[in-house]
Amino acid sequence: MKKRILIADDEADVLTLLDTRLTASGYEVLKASDGLAALGRARKDEPALAVLDVMMPGMSGLEVCRTLKADPKTARLPIILLTARNEEVDRVLGFEFGADDYVLKPFSPRELTLRIEALLRHQLSPVSTPSAILTVGCVSIERLAHRVTVQRQLVELTRTEFKLLNILMEHTGRVLTREALLNFVWPAESNIEIRTVDTHLRRLREKLGAGGRLIQTIRGFGYRIDEGAA
């Protein structure tokens, strides 16, 4: 079965170019010419990867990316952002919103295809198994045993704290919004308030001691695990 690639861009020639290239490479191409349409197709048609232009009418590619990454059903969808802007702040914002890659216009269709293939290979590769040990900096999680160590010293966490740390470490380097964390950790509890996430993460940082520095607050967005903060 062909993998579906969602391409969203308000420039018809870009859609045509990428449709031709990706179809020739064996993919099924889904197209959208604005942000809202892209969001709808991503939710309905379940593509294997999405390529989103940053500047689109109705809803920007950044907002589409942020919305998809905040939804547990689409949070793992690999996203490449396309933009004609080369400002560092735009690239940083894109990655903070959860983008997996960033490609500047004008771009090489061959290079973009290779980047798509690389992301899909990574997506298919088993990053870990339920019994695997996740390690970031001085913090390690043994997921099957529900054990956490910091600098090889055992740390006692509640079930909720363990789930928060696990999901953050699974997405090391990516920003997870408070809404996304709320949905991951308390999926069936609609009465839980957003600030509950902040409270639990504050306690988690305290318990991790030196490892707590790995958890960074991205003001206005959410949290991420940053290896470089150790």
ChimeraX attribute file (.defattr): number of C-alpha atoms within 10 A of each C-alpha:
attribute: neighborCount
match mode: 1-to-1
recipient: residues
	/A:1	6
	/A:2	10
	/A:3	14
	/A:4	19
	/A:5	23
	/A:6	24
	/A:7	26
	/A:8	29
	/A:9	23
	/A:10	17
	/A:11	12
	/A:12	11
	/A:13	10
	/A:14	16
	/A:15	19
	/A:16	12
	/A:17	11
	/A:18	19
	/A:19	20
	/A:20	14
	/A:21	17
	/A:22	20
	/A:23	14
	/A:24	10
	/A:25	12
	/A:26	12
	/A:27	17
	/A:28	18
	/A:29	20
	/A:30	18
	/A:31	20
	/A:32	20
	/A:33	19
	/A:34	22
	/A:35	26
	/A:36	19
	/A:37	15
	/A:38	27
	/A:39	22
	/A:40	13
	/A:41	19
	/A:42	23
	/A:43	13
	/A:44	9
	/A:45	12
	/A:46	17
	/A:47	20
	/A:48	21
	/A:49	22
	/A:50	27
	/A:51	26
	/A:52	31
	/A:53	28
	/A:54	26
	/A:55	19
	/A:56	20
	/A:57	13
	/A:58	11
	/A:59	16
	/A:60	18
	/A:61	30
	/A:62	25
	/A:63	16
	/A:64	25
	/A:65	30
	/A:66	22
	/A:67	18
	/A:68	23
	/A:69	25
	/A:70	24
	/A:71	17
	/A:72	16
	/A:73	13
	/A:74	16
	/A:75	17
	/A:76	17
	/A:77	22
	/A:78	23
	/A:79	26
	/A:80	27
	/A:81	23
	/A:82	23
	/A:83	20
	/A:84	13
	/A:85	14
	/A:86	11
	/A:87	9
	/A:88	9
	/A:89	9
	/A:90	15
	/A:91	19
	/A:92	13
	/A:93	12
	/A:94	22
	/A:95	21
	/A:96	22
	/A:97	24
	/A:98	28
	/A:99	26
	/A:100	17
	/A:101	17
	/A:102	22
	/A:103	21
	/A:104	15
	/A:105	12
	/A:106	10
	/A:107	12
	/A:108	11
	/A:109	15
	/A:110	13
	/A:111	11
	/A:112	20
	/A:113	15
	/A:114	12
	/A:115	16
	/A:116	22
	/A:117	14
	/A:118	11
	/A:119	19
	/A:120	16
	/A:121	11
	/A:122	12
	/A:123	15
	/A:124	8
	/A:125	9
	/A:126	8
	/A:127	10
	/A:128	11
	/A:129	10
	/A:130	9
	/A:131	12
	/A:132	13
	/A:133	15
	/A:134	17
	/A:135	16
	/A:136	18
	/A:137	17
	/A:138	17
	/A:139	24
	/A:140	21
	/A:141	21
	/A:142	16
	/A:143	18
	/A:144	11
	/A:145	11
	/A:146	15
	/A:147	15
	/A:148	23
	/A:149	17
	/A:150	20
	/A:151	14
	/A:152	10
	/A:153	12
	/A:154	13
	/A:155	14
	/A:156	15
	/A:157	17
	/A:158	11
	/A:159	10
	/A:160	15
	/A:161	19
	/A:162	19
	/A:163	18
	/A:164	19
	/A:165	21
	/A:166	19
	/A:167	16
	/A:168	20
	/A:169	23
	/A:170	15
	/A:171	15
	/A:172	17
	/A:173	18
	/A:174	21
	/A:175	26
	/A:176	27
	/A:177	24
	/A:178	20
	/A:179	18
	/A:180	20
	/A:181	22
	/A:182	23
	/A:183	18
	/A:184	17
	/A:185	17
	/A:186	15
	/A:187	12
	/A:188	10
	/A:189	10
	/A:190	9
	/A:191	7
	/A:192	13
	/A:193	12
	/A:194	12
	/A:195	11
	/A:196	12
	/A:197	22
	/A:198	15
	/A:199	10
	/A:200	15
	/A:201	20
	/A:202	14
	/A:203	13
	/A:204	22
	/A:205	18
	/A:206	13
	/A:207	16
	/A:208	24
	/A:209	12
	/A:210	15
	/A:211	21
	/A:212	21
	/A:213	17
	/A:214	22
	/A:215	23
	/A:216	16
	/A:217	15
	/A:218	13
	/A:219	7
	/A:220	8
	/A:221	15
	/A:222	20
	/A:223	23
	/A:224	23
	/A:225	26
	/A:226	20
	/A:227	17
	/A:228	10
	/A:229	12
	/A:230	15
